[in-house]
C-alpha cells in the first residue's frame, strides 16, 4: 500500500485558487474526486496528519498513488467539473446517488403512430414523455388501470398490437372499453393521439379543464336524451376524482417543488425526495449511501450539496436525451439545511433549468409540514435498511465472523451482551443489559439495573456504574455455577442463561478497563470485553493504548452499533419510567397515612397527577382504602384547596328498600 509521503506534492506547488482535484491509485484509476475554494488548503489537510483522518478518508489516502488537480476561475465551474468527473470516472470513494431498477416511470411513446402507455426502466429516449418516478411498478399499473377507464389509450406491446390487427379482433381491454382499440380502427390515429394527449395533460396537472369539459359533455348528452353516454361520462368523472384523491394536495398554491430530507448516523445516510407538481405529490424516491467519514464531508450541508449536484446533473442528462418539454429542475427545491456554497449551487441549477430556481429551507406552514413528513420517511428508510442488514442470515454470519477476526477471538461470538448507563446529571442512574444471540435480540434475557453504589454521591460516574453492573451480572453467573442444583417449579435451572462470548460496554478505555478489572476479580476468564465509543466508533480492548478500527462498511461494525443502540434505547425507557415514579412518589409521600399500595392505587385509578389534582374529595374517596381526611390531605399535598363539602351519604340496603 503506497505511503502518502511518497506522492505528496512539493510545498508551495499547489495553487491557492479554486479547483477540482482527483486522487489516483498506482494503476492510474481515479478513486476520489473533490473540489475546493483553495486547492492548497484542502489538499494539505489530507497529508498533515494521517492518524487524525477519519477511517474511510485514511483508507483513501493510503490507497492512492498520486494526486492531480485542475484550476478553474469560479466555484460554479468547479461544481460542474466535479460532477462531470464523478460521472466519468465513477470513483469508489465518492458518495453516489444512483438511479437503478427500483424506480420505474410511466412512459408515453409519443414518437409512435399509435402512442402506448407502459411501465419503463432505462435510458430516456427522444419523443417519449415520462411521468414519475413511482416507488413500485404496481403503483403505475394501478394508475393505468384507473385512468384507462377515462382515457382508453393503448397499453399493449408492438407484437400484441400487430397480431390483433392481423386477426381484426380487439383484445379483452378493447371489449371492456379500457382501450379504444385502434388496432381494429375503432378510432383513427388522430383520435387516439388526442386521447393520449389528454392523458398526458391530466398527469401534468391540467385536471380542472378536463373535468369541466367532461361535465359539459355530460350535460349536453343528457339534454339530447343520450343517457347512456351521459352515464359513461358521469362514471369517467368519478374515476378522475378517485385518481385525484390518491394524489394528496400538499401545497394549495399549486407550487412545483422537490422536497429533500436526510436521516443519517455515523456511517450511512438515507435520502428521500418528494416530487410535488401542481401542488400534488407526483413521485417519490430514496437512496441509502455510505458516508465518507470525514467530518467536513459527512456534514449534512455537504450531503445536501453532493446530492443536489449529482441528482439534478443526472436528471438534466436524462432530460437531454428525452422529450425536450420535460424540465429536470423544479422552480423550488426545499432542503433541510443550506449548503455552504448555496449561491454557486443556485446559479448552476438556474443554468440547468434555464430560469430562476429557489433553494430554500422551509420554516413554517405547509412546506415545513411536508418537509417533516419527508424526513420521517428518510428515518424509516434508514431504520428498515439497518433491520434488513440484521435480519439477513448471510450478513449476520459475516458480521460475527468479522468481529471474531478483528478481535482475534477463538470462536465467533454467538452470544453478545451489551451494557449502557442512563441518567440526568447523576440522578436516577440506571443501566440496561441487552442480549443478542446469533446476531438477533433475545429480549427474554434483557435486564435492567438501578445503580446503587456509584450513584450514592449524586454525581455521574459512568466508570463506577459500569463496574457495578458488571459485578452484579457476573456475580450472579458465578453464584449460578456454584448452585447448579437449584431448580424452578418447571424443573429448569435458575441460571441467567449462560455467559456471553463477548461483553460490550458503551464507552472507551476507562469503561473497558473497569469491566475487565471486575471480571479478573471474579475469576471469569472466558469472556472477551470490548468498548464501543460513540465519537468515532472505535472498538477499545482492555489494556491496549490504541483502539481497533473496523472498516466503516464492515458487517461486524453494523452489528455492534445495533447492539449498542438497542442497549441505549432499553436504558432510556427504564430511566424514564423510574423518573416518572420518583416524581409521583415525591408529591405524595408527604401525606401521612398514605402508604405505597394506596399511593399506587390512586395513581393507577386517575392515570396521572394532573388528573388527580382535578379530582374532588368525593372522587378520591371512591378509591378503596381512601377516606375523607386522606383525600383532603392528598389535595393539599398537590397544592389544591379541597372543597369543604362533605361526601354524599352512603345509602344502605334498608334505606334503599324504604325509599322504594
Secondary structure by P-SEA (a helix, b strand, c coil): ccccccccccccccccccbbbbbbccccccccccccccaaaaaaaaccccccccaaaaaaaaaccbbbbbbbccaaaaaaaaaaaaaaccccccccccccccbbbbbbcccccbbbbbccccccccccccccccccaaaaaaaaaaaccccccccccaaaaaaaaaacccccccccccccccccccccaaaaaaaaaaaaaaaacccaaaaaaaaaaaaaaaaacaaaaaaaaaaaaaaaaaaaaacccccccbbbbbbbbbbbcccbbbbbbbbbcccccccccccccccccccccccaaaaaaaaaaaaaaaaaaaaaaccccccccccbbbccccccaaaaaaaaaaaaaccbbbbbbbcccaaaaaaaaaaaaaaaaaaaaaaaaaacaaaaaaaaaaaaaaacccccccbbbbbbbbbccccbbbbbbbbbcccccccccbbbbccccccccccccaaaaaaaaaaaaaaaaaaaaacccccccccccccccccccbbbccccaaaaaaaaaaaaaaccccbbbbbbbccccccccccccbbbbcccccaaaaaaaaaaaaaaaaaaaaaaaaaaaaaaaaaccccccccaaaaaaaaaaaccaaaaaacccccccccccccaaaaaaaaaaacbbbbcccccccccaaaaaaac
